[in-house]
Amino acid sequence: MSRQPLLCEPPLPFDKDLSQELSGPLKTHRYPTSKYIESMFRTFGGSILPDPEKGLLRHDVFSMIALEPREEWLINVSMGELDEDDRPVPSSLDWAMWGIIDGHAGGYTAYIVKDILPDYVIEELFLRAGINPHSPYREMETIFQKNSVEDTVQAITHAFLRLDNDILKLATQAITGSKSFEASMQDLSLSDSGSCALLAMWDTTSGYLHVANVGNSRAVLGRRNVHGTWEARPLSTDQTSCNEDEVARLRSEHPDEPDMIKDERLLGSAVTRAFGDLRWKLSAHLQSIAQTRFFGRPLLPFLLSPPYLTAEPQITTTKIDPRDNDFLILASDGFWGHISSEQAVQLVGRWLTKNDPATPPGQRSDMNTVVIREDGESDNAKIIESRERLGEEGHVRSPPPCAVKNREYTKVKRGDEKNWVVVDKNAATHLARNAMGGADEDMFCALVGGSAIYPMRRLR
């Protein structure tokens, strides 16, 4: 099993004056310039090189941390052979797994889900296939061949529910047990916050793509229709109180609580399915004990018949033929709040007209690469200069963006297509840029640069 390195577009070159300007005691008191913002923005994206010969050309990612401590994570796990340099051997990819983990009310739940949900899923697939979970990794290539589609769906469902049950069990034991304060809080923290999870698994042999969703992240497939036009095909549904099916399910499970959903929220929760979130799952009695013993959060009003939230995923299965040149978009709710599914697919379609997906950013003749480790740190000690120059390919335009009189930068116009622009070599960065203003450089600099001053308020 391998987690592959990212090949990222390098930052734009810093000139000597800019480097001096942003160093020393004045650094924390200076607002970043538009050139610095552009350079910083591009470092948030990267490309993972899977296995083109098995139909997976590239995997572009973009992650701009919205909160501290961090609540958002990406999952990228694949099964295939690695050469002596830890690079994937062509035509050896058996399956791949990608995910978006989006936490809320703290980062502990998201971190544990990111860390061990793939292991739970793989273990369940092993068990369904009748293979010892402790078998060598080379036997993992057979788990999809030995499992039917129904077996795979059941394995993923059970993995999600088992993980959520395990972290809630730890919380219950901490509340009623006799561990030290430190040990109890470590167990409680795993479900005191909550997390959404969107997981996609693709088996290269059968061509089946399984997408499991808990929460309000979203998966969208881009596929050409008979007329050659890109169309958006939803592979998940947003699990919120705006979803009529979710509301009907909750009304059926809690028929005597007509007031549990108000202002499109479930007892204050923006989602109807999530990991953790013990305040919506444990009994009022247990929560009262936690509040007394461990400074627990206040009880929710009208907590009559928990649990209200579930981690049972909704799963879709789609047949993928690499010859169709489909693409998959996975993103958290912060992105979908500004770009519709249809617009996202059209944006990628525009990107494909100007970029060859078989050529990753790190292999362009006019660019150097920065290799990013899993921990997010760069293996390069210094910033690698690009031979691109400011202004080329529209990366940074001159003069600097002009202000708009009395503009409210907190109000981003949703899907403002007149400002769409194709200037990035990374498709995920391209989507993020257009969700944050696109060619409207004044708005773009406000949203990206504002994160350096107001990290709790940035666009998510």
Solvent accessible surface area in square Angstrom, and as a share of the most:
residue,aa,sasa,rsa
1,M,58,0.26
2,S,12,0.08
3,R,103,0.38
4,Q,18,0.08
5,P,38,0.24
6,L,39,0.19
7,L,12,0.06
8,C,5,0.03
9,E,9,0.04
10,P,0,0.00
11,P,17,0.10
12,L,2,0.01
13,P,22,0.14
14,F,53,0.22
15,D,65,0.33
16,K,154,0.65
17,D,107,0.56
18,L,10,0.05
19,S,55,0.36
20,Q,106,0.47
21,E,62,0.28
22,L,23,0.11
23,S,61,0.39
24,G,51,0.49
25,P,125,0.79
26,L,101,0.50
27,K,113,0.48
28,T,114,0.66
29,H,149,0.67
30,R,106,0.39
31,Y,114,0.43
32,P,12,0.07
33,T,49,0.28
34,S,32,0.21
35,K,42,0.18
36,Y,61,0.23
37,I,3,0.01
38,E,9,0.04
39,S,2,0.01
40,M,40,0.18
41,F,0,0.00
42,R,4,0.02
43,T,60,0.35
44,F,51,0.21
45,G,4,0.04
46,G,0,0.00
47,S,0,0.00
48,I,8,0.04
49,L,37,0.18
50,P,13,0.08
51,D,2,0.01
52,P,76,0.48
53,E,120,0.54
54,K,59,0.25
55,G,30,0.29
56,L,27,0.13
57,L,70,0.35
58,R,32,0.12
59,H,34,0.15
60,D,28,0.14
61,V,16,0.09
62,F,40,0.17
63,S,31,0.20
64,M,25,0.11
65,I,56,0.28
66,A,4,0.03
67,L,26,0.13
68,E,115,0.52
69,P,97,0.61
70,R,67,0.25
71,E,11,0.05
72,E,27,0.12
73,W,50,0.18
74,L,63,0.31
75,I,8,0.04
76,N,24,0.12
77,V,0,0.00
78,S,4,0.03
79,M,13,0.06
80,G,17,0.17
81,E,111,0.50
82,L,72,0.36
83,D,60,0.31
84,E,169,0.76
85,D,106,0.55
86,D,97,0.50
87,R,88,0.32
88,P,34,0.21
89,V,46,0.26
90,P,89,0.56
91,S,54,0.35
92,S,16,0.11
93,L,8,0.04
94,D,31,0.16
95,W,1,0.00
96,A,2,0.01
97,M,0,0.00
98,W,22,0.08
99,G,3,0.03
100,I,22,0.11
101,I,0,0.00
102,D,9,0.05
103,G,2,0.02
104,H,50,0.22
105,A,57,0.44
106,G,22,0.21
107,G,7,0.07
108,Y,136,0.52
109,T,0,0.00
110,A,0,0.00
111,Y,104,0.39
112,I,36,0.18
113,V,0,0.00
114,K,37,0.16
115,D,61,0.31
116,I,48,0.24
117,L,0,0.00
118,P,1,0.01
119,D,65,0.34
120,Y,35,0.13
121,V,0,0.00
122,I,11,0.05
123,E,63,0.28
124,E,9,0.04
125,L,0,0.00
126,F,5,0.02
127,L,93,0.46
128,R,94,0.34
129,A,18,0.14
130,G,71,0.68
131,I,16,0.08
132,N,89,0.46
133,P,41,0.26
134,H,167,0.75
135,S,24,0.15
136,P,62,0.39
137,Y,123,0.47
138,R,174,0.63
139,E,67,0.30
140,M,0,0.00
141,E,78,0.35
142,T,43,0.25
143,I,0,0.00
144,F,16,0.07
145,Q,94,0.42
146,K,119,0.51
147,N,11,0.05
148,S,54,0.35
149,V,44,0.26
150,E,112,0.50
151,D,44,0.23
152,T,2,0.01
153,V,43,0.25
154,Q,92,0.41
155,A,0,0.00
156,I,2,0.01
157,T,29,0.17
158,H,83,0.37
159,A,0,0.00
160,F,0,0.00
161,L,68,0.34
162,R,62,0.22
163,L,0,0.00
164,D,10,0.05
165,N,78,0.40
166,D,40,0.21
167,I,4,0.02
168,L,26,0.13
169,K,102,0.43
170,L,60,0.30
171,A,0,0.00
172,T,44,0.26
173,Q,96,0.43
174,A,1,0.01
175,I,0,0.00
176,T,85,0.49
177,G,31,0.30
178,S,113,0.73
179,K,105,0.45
180,S,70,0.45
181,F,107,0.44
182,E,120,0.54
183,A,35,0.27
184,S,0,0.00
185,M,67,0.30
186,Q,109,0.48
187,D,21,0.11
188,L,13,0.07
189,S,20,0.13
190,L,33,0.16
191,S,0,0.00
192,D,45,0.23
193,S,3,0.02
194,G,0,0.00
195,S,0,0.00
196,C,3,0.02
197,A,0,0.00
198,L,0,0.00
199,L,2,0.01
200,A,0,0.00
201,M,1,0.00
202,W,9,0.03
203,D,3,0.02
204,T,21,0.12
205,T,99,0.58
206,S,38,0.25
207,G,7,0.07
208,Y,70,0.27
209,L,6,0.03
210,H,4,0.02
211,V,1,0.01
212,A,1,0.01
213,N,1,0.00
214,V,0,0.00
215,G,0,0.00
216,N,23,0.12
217,S,0,0.00
218,R,45,0.16
219,A,0,0.00
220,V,0,0.00
221,L,3,0.01
222,G,0,0.00
223,R,40,0.15
224,R,117,0.43
225,N,38,0.19
226,V,145,0.83
227,H,155,0.69
228,G,34,0.32
229,T,71,0.41
230,W,22,0.08
231,E,71,0.32
232,A,25,0.19
233,R,100,0.36
234,P,99,0.62
235,L,11,0.05
236,S,12,0.08
237,T,73,0.42
238,D,42,0.22
239,Q,0,0.00
240,T,21,0.12
241,S,11,0.07
242,C,86,0.52
243,N,27,0.14
244,E,147,0.66
245,D,107,0.56
246,E,2,0.01
247,V,34,0.19
248,A,61,0.47
249,R,50,0.18
250,L,0,0.00
251,R,89,0.32
252,S,86,0.56
253,E,96,0.43
254,H,11,0.05
255,P,100,0.63
256,D,125,0.65
257,E,14,0.06
258,P,95,0.60
259,D,81,0.42
260,M,3,0.02
261,I,25,0.13
262,K,122,0.52
263,D,136,0.71
264,E,112,0.50
265,R,114,0.41
266,L,0,0.00
267,L,20,0.10
268,G,47,0.45
269,S,10,0.06
270,A,43,0.34
271,V,7,0.04
272,T,0,0.00
273,R,17,0.06
274,A,0,0.00
275,F,0,0.00
276,G,0,0.00
277,D,3,0.02
278,L,11,0.05
279,R,44,0.16
280,W,29,0.10
281,K,17,0.07
282,L,17,0.08
283,S,47,0.31
284,A,37,0.29
285,H,129,0.58
286,L,32,0.16
287,Q,6,0.03
288,S,46,0.30
289,I,50,0.25
290,A,8,0.06
291,Q,74,0.33
292,T,117,0.68
293,R,99,0.36
294,F,11,0.04
295,F,174,0.73
296,G,26,0.25
297,R,89,0.33
298,P,90,0.57
299,L,55,0.28
300,L,15,0.08
301,P,88,0.55
302,F,135,0.56
303,L,19,0.10
304,L,124,0.62
305,S,46,0.30
306,P,34,0.21
307,P,82,0.52
308,Y,3,0.01
309,L,4,0.02
310,T,33,0.19
311,A,1,0.01
312,E,78,0.35
313,P,9,0.06
314,Q,62,0.28
315,I,37,0.19
316,T,51,0.30
317,T,52,0.30
318,T,29,0.17
319,K,115,0.49
320,I,24,0.12
321,D,43,0.22
322,P,59,0.37
323,R,202,0.74
324,D,66,0.34
325,N,103,0.53
326,D,29,0.15
327,F,35,0.14
328,L,52,0.26
329,I,11,0.06
330,L,36,0.18
331,A,13,0.10
332,S,26,0.17
333,D,59,0.31
334,G,11,0.10
335,F,28,0.12
336,W,9,0.03
337,G,43,0.41
338,H,35,0.16
339,I,1,0.01
340,S,25,0.16
341,S,15,0.10
342,E,106,0.48
343,Q,32,0.14
344,A,0,0.00
345,V,0,0.00
346,Q,70,0.31
347,L,1,0.00
348,V,10,0.06
349,G,7,0.06
350,R,108,0.39
351,W,4,0.02
352,L,48,0.24
353,T,113,0.66
354,K,132,0.56
355,N,21,0.11
356,D,82,0.43
357,P,37,0.23
358,A,59,0.46
359,T,56,0.33
360,P,8,0.05
361,P,2,0.01
362,G,12,0.11
363,Q,119,0.53
364,R,34,0.12
365,S,105,0.68
366,D,50,0.26
367,M,10,0.04
368,N,52,0.27
369,T,37,0.22
370,V,15,0.09
371,V,42,0.24
372,I,28,0.14
373,R,108,0.40
374,E,134,0.60
375,D,96,0.50
376,G,50,0.48
377,E,103,0.46
378,S,47,0.30
379,D,77,0.40
380,N,50,0.26
381,A,110,0.85
382,K,168,0.71
383,I,92,0.47
384,I,41,0.21
385,E,109,0.49
386,S,3,0.02
387,R,145,0.53
388,E,5,0.02
389,R,136,0.50
390,L,74,0.37
391,G,40,0.39
392,E,88,0.39
393,E,82,0.37
394,G,17,0.16
395,H,3,0.01
396,V,21,0.12
397,R,70,0.26
398,S,105,0.68
399,P,100,0.63
400,P,93,0.58
401,P,39,0.24
402,C,102,0.61
403,A,84,0.65
404,V,78,0.45
405,K,177,0.75
406,N,134,0.69
407,R,66,0.24
408,E,103,0.46
409,Y,75,0.29
410,T,126,0.73
411,K,134,0.57
412,V,32,0.18
413,K,142,0.60
414,R,122,0.45
415,G,13,0.12
416,D,29,0.15
417,E,84,0.38
418,K,159,0.68
419,N,30,0.15
420,W,26,0.09
421,V,32,0.18
422,V,25,0.15
423,V,16,0.09
424,D,2,0.01
425,K,43,0.18
426,N,4,0.02
427,A,16,0.12
428,A,18,0.14
429,T,4,0.02
430,H,0,0.00
431,L,16,0.08
432,A,11,0.09
433,R,2,0.01
434,N,10,0.05
435,A,6,0.05
436,M,8,0.03
437,G,13,0.13
438,G,1,0.01
439,A,47,0.37
440,D,28,0.15
441,E,38,0.17
442,D,24,0.12
443,M,10,0.05
444,F,6,0.02
445,C,19,0.12
446,A,28,0.22
447,L,20,0.10
448,V,0,0.00
449,G,0,0.00
450,G,13,0.13
451,S,5,0.03
452,A,58,0.45
453,I,75,0.38
454,Y,110,0.42
455,P,52,0.33
456,M,132,0.59
457,R,185,0.67
458,R,42,0.15
459,L,32,0.16
460,R,100,0.37
